[in-house]
Amino acid sequence: MQKFLTWIEERFMPPMARLAEQRYLKAIRDGIISALSLIIVGCFFIIVAQPPIESLKTLVAPHVANIMIPYRITMGLMSIYAVYGMGYSLAKSYKLDGMSGGVLSLAGFLMMTIPLNIDGVINNAIKAGVEGADKITAPGWILPMGNLGAAGMFTGIIMMIFGVETLRILKKHKITIKMPEQVPESVARSFEALIPAAVVIIASWVVRVVLRFDLNQAIISIFKPINNIVGNSLIGVVLPVILITLLWSAGVHGVSIIGSILRPMWLIMLEQNALDLSNGIASNKLSYVAPEQFYQWFVWIGGSGATLSLCLLLIFSKSTYLRSVGRFSLIPGIFNINEPLIFGVPLVLNPILAIPFILAPTVMTILSYIAVKSGIISGFVVNAPWTLPAPIGAYLATGGDWKAPVLVIINILIGVAIYYPFFKSYEAKLIKEENAQVDGAVQV
């Protein structure tokens, strides 16, 4: 195991560490995180609109459309918020004006969606003799929301890169409008972005309107099979767990790397599940098994590596050091913060505990996948705050399925069983070292 960890540290970790610092991936991560508070709040309205108790569901049924409005304005438009944040972050990384980067990215993204003239649709319906069409009040032009939520995230990423890179290249070659120093900075920035804005908008218009190329539809057709593999196949669900725990074992923040790559897909899965539920599909028959919340509440219990199980063992350890680490790590662990444990035990580059650190989450993932895939436990529809204790978070994220917290407790116990023999081996090693130190002190 030591040779394997050395290989990870020397061969696997350096390219992964460089990947984590990749400019575009950092911008994607920052942009999505900037929209996270809105996504979390909006998701909870799904629970209100589709409560787990049948009598409450009947009670709120007449008001579902109004209850769902906050969800549609937050989760339903998440790509708009994320694209601006991504563009802002990427522009800042180039030392460009962040607001210009965000606005250009957002403009390019919105240009990929063609507005609809509802007046024209209604007039056609009236001419066709559709009953009641003449009584419909038309709002005029509207922007369809279908591609403005998670489904449009990859389009947003492409347009973010295009918008900011256009700004960077034109500024690098001084193809911008330079204003005199007396002009206020905010006005000067707007004029600097004028030519890049023209390039972004005209190019986007040519692609979407003139050539009639639907970028979003093309991307969905490419990524839909990948989403099915990542979200609905056992190997696709287990692989991120193995990669994340391998990276953590070598001292690299695995979630920040793997999550940056997969999070856009996970968000698409969560939105689709929420839409399924709002459309009346049973909560145990949703489209995707494993959006990010699957890992958060059923696998990363206490943090990456399912370390709450280990923490419970540590607080009863016969090793003075391990017992101390367990006690000061317990409260953070309950709220899924495990850095004190990872670097305190330590779990990083620990050939004994690396085995259960990888194995326990893998076993828990397989069991949880079977439970959700078979319909025993409801799918995930809510992005509950990750700092909630796991049983509470699992209950909320599944829309109020009482069986979800039960599975969390079962997984904790499985983790305890898997960690136990390796913990005892590591404990014996530390006790021997502690006793040697005591004997040395006595002899002195």
C-alpha positions as CSV (number, residue, x, y, z in Angstrom):
1,M,0.0,0.0,0.0
2,Q,2.9,2.3,0.8
3,K,4.3,1.9,-2.8
4,F,0.8,2.6,-4.2
5,L,0.5,5.8,-2.2
6,T,4.0,6.8,-3.3
7,W,2.9,6.3,-6.9
8,I,-0.2,8.4,-6.3
9,E,1.9,11.1,-4.7
10,E,4.6,11.2,-7.4
11,R,2.7,10.3,-10.6
12,F,-1.0,10.8,-10.1
13,M,-1.1,13.8,-7.8
14,P,1.0,16.4,-9.8
15,P,-1.3,16.4,-13.0
16,M,-4.4,16.4,-10.8
17,A,-3.1,19.3,-8.8
18,R,-2.4,21.2,-12.0
19,L,-5.9,20.4,-13.2
20,A,-7.4,21.8,-10.0
21,E,-5.6,25.1,-10.7
22,Q,-6.7,25.1,-14.4
23,R,-8.1,28.6,-15.1
24,Y,-11.4,27.5,-16.7
25,L,-12.2,24.9,-14.1
26,K,-11.6,27.4,-11.3
27,A,-14.0,29.9,-13.0
28,I,-16.7,27.2,-13.4
29,R,-16.3,26.2,-9.7
30,D,-16.5,29.9,-8.6
31,G,-19.5,30.7,-10.8
32,I,-21.5,27.7,-9.6
33,I,-20.7,28.4,-6.0
34,S,-21.7,32.1,-6.4
35,A,-25.2,30.8,-7.3
36,L,-25.4,28.1,-4.6
37,S,-27.3,30.1,-2.0
38,L,-30.1,30.8,-4.5
39,I,-30.2,27.2,-5.6
40,I,-30.4,25.9,-2.0
41,V,-33.3,28.3,-1.1
42,G,-35.2,27.7,-4.3
43,C,-35.0,23.9,-3.9
44,F,-36.8,23.9,-0.6
45,F,-40.0,25.2,-2.3
46,I,-40.2,21.8,-4.1
47,I,-40.8,20.2,-0.6
48,V,-43.5,22.7,0.1
49,A,-45.2,22.2,-3.3
50,Q,-44.8,18.4,-3.1
51,P,-44.9,17.5,0.6
52,P,-44.4,13.8,1.5
53,I,-47.7,13.6,3.4
54,E,-50.7,12.9,1.1
55,S,-53.1,15.1,3.2
56,L,-50.7,18.1,2.9
57,K,-50.2,17.5,-0.8
58,T,-54.0,17.7,-1.3
59,L,-54.1,20.9,0.8
60,V,-51.4,22.7,-1.2
61,A,-52.5,21.4,-4.7
62,P,-54.4,24.5,-5.7
63,H,-51.4,26.7,-4.8
64,V,-48.6,24.7,-6.4
65,A,-48.1,27.1,-9.3
66,N,-47.6,30.1,-7.0
67,I,-45.4,28.1,-4.5
68,M,-43.1,27.0,-7.4
69,I,-42.4,30.6,-8.5
70,P,-39.3,31.0,-6.3
71,Y,-38.0,27.6,-7.5
72,R,-38.4,28.7,-11.1
73,I,-36.7,32.0,-10.6
74,T,-33.7,30.4,-8.7
75,M,-33.1,26.8,-9.8
76,G,-34.9,27.3,-13.0
77,L,-32.6,30.2,-14.0
78,M,-29.4,28.9,-12.3
79,S,-27.3,29.1,-15.5
80,I,-27.9,32.9,-15.8
81,Y,-26.5,33.5,-12.3
82,A,-23.7,31.0,-12.8
83,V,-22.6,32.2,-16.2
84,Y,-22.2,35.8,-14.9
85,G,-20.2,34.5,-11.9
86,M,-18.0,32.3,-14.2
87,G,-17.3,35.1,-16.6
88,Y,-16.5,37.5,-13.7
89,S,-14.1,34.9,-12.2
90,L,-12.4,34.1,-15.5
91,A,-11.9,37.8,-16.4
92,K,-10.4,38.5,-13.0
93,S,-8.0,35.6,-13.4
94,Y,-6.7,37.4,-16.5
95,K,-6.6,40.7,-14.6
96,L,-9.5,42.1,-16.8
97,D,-12.6,43.9,-15.6
98,G,-14.7,41.3,-13.9
99,M,-18.0,43.0,-14.6
100,S,-17.3,43.2,-18.3
101,G,-16.3,39.5,-18.4
102,G,-19.6,38.6,-16.6
103,V,-21.8,40.7,-18.8
104,L,-20.2,39.5,-22.1
105,S,-20.5,35.9,-21.0
106,L,-24.2,36.4,-20.0
107,A,-25.0,38.2,-23.3
108,G,-23.5,35.4,-25.4
109,F,-25.3,32.8,-23.3
110,L,-28.7,34.5,-23.7
111,M,-28.1,35.0,-27.5
112,M,-28.3,31.2,-27.7
113,T,-32.0,31.3,-26.7
114,I,-34.4,32.7,-29.3
115,P,-37.3,34.8,-27.9
116,L,-40.8,33.7,-28.8
117,N,-43.5,36.1,-29.9
118,I,-46.6,34.9,-28.1
119,D,-48.8,37.5,-29.8
120,G,-48.0,35.8,-33.1
121,V,-48.7,32.4,-31.7
122,I,-52.1,33.5,-30.4
123,N,-53.0,35.3,-33.6
124,N,-52.2,32.1,-35.5
125,A,-54.4,30.1,-33.1
126,I,-57.3,32.6,-33.6
127,K,-57.0,32.3,-37.4
128,A,-57.0,28.5,-37.0
129,G,-60.2,28.8,-35.1
130,V,-58.9,27.4,-31.8
131,E,-61.6,27.8,-29.2
132,G,-60.9,30.4,-26.5
133,A,-57.7,31.7,-28.2
134,D,-59.2,35.2,-28.5
135,K,-59.6,35.4,-24.7
136,I,-55.9,34.8,-24.0
137,T,-53.9,37.9,-22.7
138,A,-50.6,37.9,-24.5
139,P,-47.4,39.1,-22.8
140,G,-45.7,39.8,-26.1
141,W,-42.1,38.5,-26.5
142,I,-40.9,36.0,-23.9
143,L,-37.7,34.1,-23.3
144,P,-38.2,30.3,-22.9
145,M,-36.8,29.1,-19.6
146,G,-36.0,25.5,-20.6
147,N,-32.4,26.2,-21.4
148,L,-31.8,28.8,-18.7
149,G,-31.6,26.4,-15.9
150,A,-29.1,23.5,-15.3
151,A,-29.8,22.2,-18.9
152,G,-28.0,25.2,-20.3
153,M,-25.0,25.0,-18.0
154,F,-22.6,23.6,-20.7
155,T,-23.7,26.2,-23.2
156,G,-23.1,28.8,-20.6
157,I,-19.6,27.4,-20.0
158,I,-18.8,27.6,-23.7
159,M,-20.2,31.1,-24.1
160,M,-18.3,32.2,-20.9
161,I,-15.0,31.1,-22.4
162,F,-15.9,32.7,-25.8
163,G,-16.9,36.0,-24.2
164,V,-13.9,36.4,-21.9
165,E,-11.4,35.2,-24.4
166,T,-12.7,37.6,-26.9
167,L,-12.3,40.4,-24.4
168,R,-8.8,39.3,-23.5
169,I,-7.5,38.8,-27.1
170,L,-8.9,42.2,-28.3
171,K,-7.5,44.0,-25.3
172,K,-4.2,42.3,-25.8
173,H,-4.0,43.5,-29.4
174,K,-5.3,46.9,-28.3
175,I,-8.5,46.5,-30.4
176,T,-10.6,48.5,-28.0
177,I,-11.9,52.1,-27.6
178,K,-9.6,54.0,-25.3
179,M,-11.2,56.9,-23.5
180,P,-9.4,59.9,-22.1
181,E,-8.2,59.7,-18.4
182,Q,-10.8,62.4,-17.4
183,V,-13.7,60.0,-18.3
184,P,-15.0,58.1,-15.2
185,E,-13.7,54.6,-14.8
186,S,-17.1,52.9,-15.1
187,V,-17.8,54.7,-18.4
188,A,-14.3,53.9,-19.7
189,R,-14.8,50.2,-18.9
190,S,-18.1,50.2,-20.9
191,F,-16.4,51.7,-23.9
192,E,-13.5,49.3,-23.6
193,A,-15.9,46.4,-23.8
194,L,-17.9,47.9,-26.8
195,I,-15.9,46.2,-29.6
196,P,-15.7,42.8,-27.7
197,A,-19.5,43.1,-27.1
198,A,-20.1,43.6,-30.8
199,V,-18.0,40.6,-31.7
200,V,-19.7,38.3,-29.1
201,I,-23.3,39.4,-30.0
202,I,-22.8,39.3,-33.8
203,A,-21.0,36.0,-33.7
204,S,-23.7,34.5,-31.4
205,W,-26.5,35.9,-33.6
206,V,-24.9,34.3,-36.8
207,V,-24.6,30.9,-35.1
208,R,-28.1,30.8,-33.5
209,V,-30.2,32.9,-35.8
210,V,-28.6,32.9,-39.3
211,L,-27.2,29.4,-39.3
212,R,-30.0,28.1,-37.0
213,F,-27.5,26.0,-35.0
214,D,-28.9,25.1,-31.6
215,L,-25.8,24.8,-29.5
216,N,-27.7,23.8,-26.4
217,Q,-29.5,21.0,-28.2
218,A,-26.2,19.8,-29.7
219,I,-24.5,19.7,-26.3
220,I,-27.4,17.9,-24.7
221,S,-27.3,15.2,-27.4
222,I,-23.6,14.7,-26.6
223,F,-23.8,14.7,-22.8
224,K,-27.1,12.9,-22.3
225,P,-25.4,9.4,-22.6
226,I,-22.6,10.6,-20.3
227,N,-25.2,11.9,-17.8
228,N,-26.9,8.4,-17.8
229,I,-23.5,6.7,-17.2
230,V,-22.5,9.1,-14.4
231,G,-25.9,9.3,-12.8
232,N,-27.5,5.9,-13.4
233,S,-24.9,3.2,-13.8
234,L,-23.1,1.5,-11.0
235,I,-19.6,2.1,-12.4
236,G,-20.4,5.7,-13.2
237,V,-21.5,6.3,-9.6
238,V,-18.7,4.4,-7.9
239,L,-15.8,5.9,-10.1
240,P,-16.0,9.5,-8.7
241,V,-15.9,8.0,-5.1
242,I,-12.7,6.1,-5.9
243,L,-11.0,9.0,-7.6
244,I,-11.9,11.5,-4.8
245,T,-10.7,9.2,-2.0
246,L,-7.5,8.3,-3.9
247,L,-6.7,12.0,-4.3
248,W,-7.5,12.8,-0.7
249,S,-5.2,9.9,0.4
250,A,-2.4,11.6,-1.4
251,G,-3.2,15.0,0.1
252,V,-5.1,16.6,-2.7
253,H,-8.6,18.0,-2.2
254,G,-10.4,15.4,-4.4
255,V,-13.8,17.0,-4.4
256,S,-12.5,20.3,-5.7
257,I,-11.0,18.5,-8.7
258,I,-13.5,15.8,-9.6
259,G,-16.4,18.1,-8.5
260,S,-15.3,20.9,-10.8
261,I,-15.6,18.5,-13.7
262,L,-18.8,16.7,-12.8
263,R,-20.8,19.4,-11.0
264,P,-22.5,20.8,-14.1
265,M,-23.7,17.3,-14.8
266,W,-24.8,16.8,-11.2
267,L,-26.8,20.0,-11.4
268,I,-28.6,18.9,-14.6
269,M,-29.5,15.7,-12.8
270,L,-30.9,17.5,-9.7
271,E,-33.0,19.9,-11.8
272,Q,-34.4,17.0,-13.9
273,N,-35.3,15.1,-10.7
274,A,-37.0,18.2,-9.3
275,L,-38.9,18.7,-12.6
276,D,-40.0,15.0,-12.5
277,L,-41.4,15.5,-9.0
278,S,-43.2,18.7,-9.9
279,N,-44.7,16.9,-12.9
280,G,-46.2,14.3,-10.7
281,I,-43.7,11.5,-11.2
282,A,-43.3,9.3,-8.1
283,S,-40.3,10.3,-5.9
284,N,-38.8,6.8,-6.2
285,K,-39.0,6.8,-10.0
286,L,-37.0,9.9,-10.8
287,S,-34.7,10.2,-13.8
288,Y,-31.3,10.1,-12.0
289,V,-30.0,8.1,-9.0
290,A,-26.9,10.1,-8.2
291,P,-26.7,13.8,-8.4
292,E,-24.2,15.3,-6.0
293,Q,-26.6,15.1,-3.1
294,F,-26.5,11.3,-3.3
295,Y,-22.8,11.4,-2.4
296,Q,-23.2,14.2,0.1
297,W,-25.8,12.5,2.3
298,F,-25.3,8.7,1.7
299,V,-21.5,8.5,1.2
300,W,-19.6,11.6,2.5
301,I,-21.1,11.2,6.0
302,G,-18.8,13.4,8.1
303,G,-16.8,14.4,5.1
304,S,-14.9,12.8,2.3
305,G,-14.0,9.2,3.2
306,A,-17.1,8.8,5.4
307,T,-15.0,9.8,8.3
308,L,-17.7,10.2,10.9
309,S,-17.5,6.4,11.3
310,L,-13.8,6.6,12.1
311,C,-14.4,9.6,14.4
312,L,-16.8,7.5,16.5
313,L,-14.1,4.9,16.9
314,L,-11.4,7.4,17.7
315,I,-13.2,8.9,20.7
316,F,-13.0,5.5,22.4
317,S,-9.4,4.8,21.4
318,K,-6.8,3.6,23.9
319,S,-4.3,5.8,22.2
320,T,-4.2,9.2,24.0
321,Y,-3.4,11.0,20.8
322,L,-6.1,9.4,18.7
323,R,-8.7,9.8,21.4
324,S,-7.9,13.6,21.6
325,V,-8.2,13.9,17.8
326,G,-11.5,12.1,17.8
327,R,-12.9,14.3,20.5
328,F,-12.0,17.7,18.9
329,S,-13.1,16.3,15.5
330,L,-16.5,15.0,16.5
331,I,-18.5,18.2,16.4
332,P,-17.1,19.4,13.0
333,G,-17.6,15.8,11.7
334,I,-21.3,15.9,12.6
335,F,-21.5,18.9,10.3
336,N,-19.4,17.2,7.6
337,I,-16.2,19.1,8.2
338,N,-13.4,16.6,8.4
339,E,-10.1,18.5,7.8
340,P,-9.2,18.2,11.5
341,L,-9.5,14.5,11.2
342,I,-7.8,14.2,7.8
343,F,-4.7,16.1,8.9
344,G,-4.9,15.3,12.6
345,V,-4.9,11.5,12.5
346,P,-3.5,11.9,9.8
347,L,-5.3,10.2,6.9
348,V,-3.2,11.8,4.3
349,L,-0.4,9.4,3.1
350,N,-1.4,6.9,5.8
351,P,-1.0,3.4,4.3
352,I,-3.0,1.7,7.0
353,L,-6.1,3.9,7.0
354,A,-6.0,4.7,3.3
355,I,-7.6,1.3,2.6
356,P,-10.8,1.8,4.6
357,F,-10.8,5.5,3.6
358,I,-11.3,4.3,0.0
359,L,-13.2,1.0,0.7
360,A,-15.9,2.2,3.2
361,P,-17.3,5.0,0.9
362,T,-17.2,2.5,-2.1
363,V,-19.2,-0.1,-0.2
364,M,-21.7,2.6,1.0
365,T,-22.0,3.9,-2.6
366,I,-22.9,0.5,-3.9
367,L,-25.5,-0.2,-1.2
368,S,-27.0,3.3,-1.6
369,Y,-27.1,3.0,-5.3
370,I,-29.1,-0.3,-5.0
371,A,-31.5,1.3,-2.5
372,V,-32.3,4.3,-4.7
373,K,-32.2,2.5,-8.1
374,S,-34.6,-0.1,-6.9
375,G,-37.0,2.5,-5.6
376,I,-36.7,1.6,-1.9
377,I,-35.6,5.1,-1.1
378,S,-36.7,8.3,-2.9
379,G,-34.4,10.1,-5.3
380,F,-32.8,13.5,-4.6
381,V,-34.7,16.7,-5.5
382,V,-33.4,19.3,-3.0
383,N,-30.0,20.8,-2.6
384,A,-29.9,20.9,1.2
385,P,-27.0,22.8,2.9
386,W,-24.0,20.5,3.1
387,T,-23.3,21.4,6.7
388,L,-26.5,19.8,8.0
389,P,-26.1,16.6,10.0
390,A,-26.4,13.7,7.5
391,P,-29.7,12.2,8.6
392,I,-31.4,15.6,8.5
393,G,-29.8,16.5,5.2
394,A,-30.8,13.2,3.6
395,Y,-34.4,13.5,4.8
396,L,-34.7,17.0,3.3
397,A,-32.8,16.3,0.1
398,T,-35.1,13.3,-0.7
399,G,-38.2,15.4,-0.2
400,G,-39.0,14.0,3.2
401,D,-38.4,10.2,2.8
402,W,-38.0,8.8,6.4
403,K,-36.1,5.8,5.0
404,A,-33.2,8.1,3.9
405,P,-32.0,8.8,7.5
406,V,-32.3,5.1,8.2
407,L,-29.9,4.3,5.4
408,V,-27.6,7.0,6.6
409,I,-27.4,5.3,10.0
410,I,-26.9,1.9,8.4
411,N,-24.0,3.4,6.3
412,I,-22.4,4.9,9.4
413,L,-22.4,1.4,11.0
414,I,-21.0,-0.2,7.8
415,G,-18.3,2.4,7.9
416,V,-17.5,1.6,11.5
417,A,-17.2,-2.1,10.7
418,I,-14.9,-1.5,7.8
419,Y,-12.7,1.0,9.6
420,Y,-12.5,-1.0,12.8
421,P,-9.7,-3.6,12.0
422,F,-7.5,-0.9,10.3
423,F,-8.2,1.5,13.1
424,K,-7.1,-1.1,15.7
425,S,-3.9,-1.8,13.7
426,Y,-3.1,1.9,13.5
427,E,-4.0,2.4,17.2
428,A,-1.6,-0.4,18.3
429,K,1.2,1.3,16.3
430,L,0.5,4.6,18.1
431,I,0.2,3.0,21.5
432,K,3.5,1.4,21.0
433,E,5.1,4.7,20.1
434,E,3.4,6.5,23.0
435,N,4.7,3.8,25.5
436,A,8.2,4.1,24.0
437,Q,8.1,7.8,24.6
438,V,6.9,7.3,28.2
439,D,9.6,4.7,28.9
440,G,12.3,7.0,27.4
441,A,11.1,9.9,29.6
442,V,11.2,7.6,32.7
443,Q,14.7,6.4,31.9
444,V,15.9,10.0,31.6
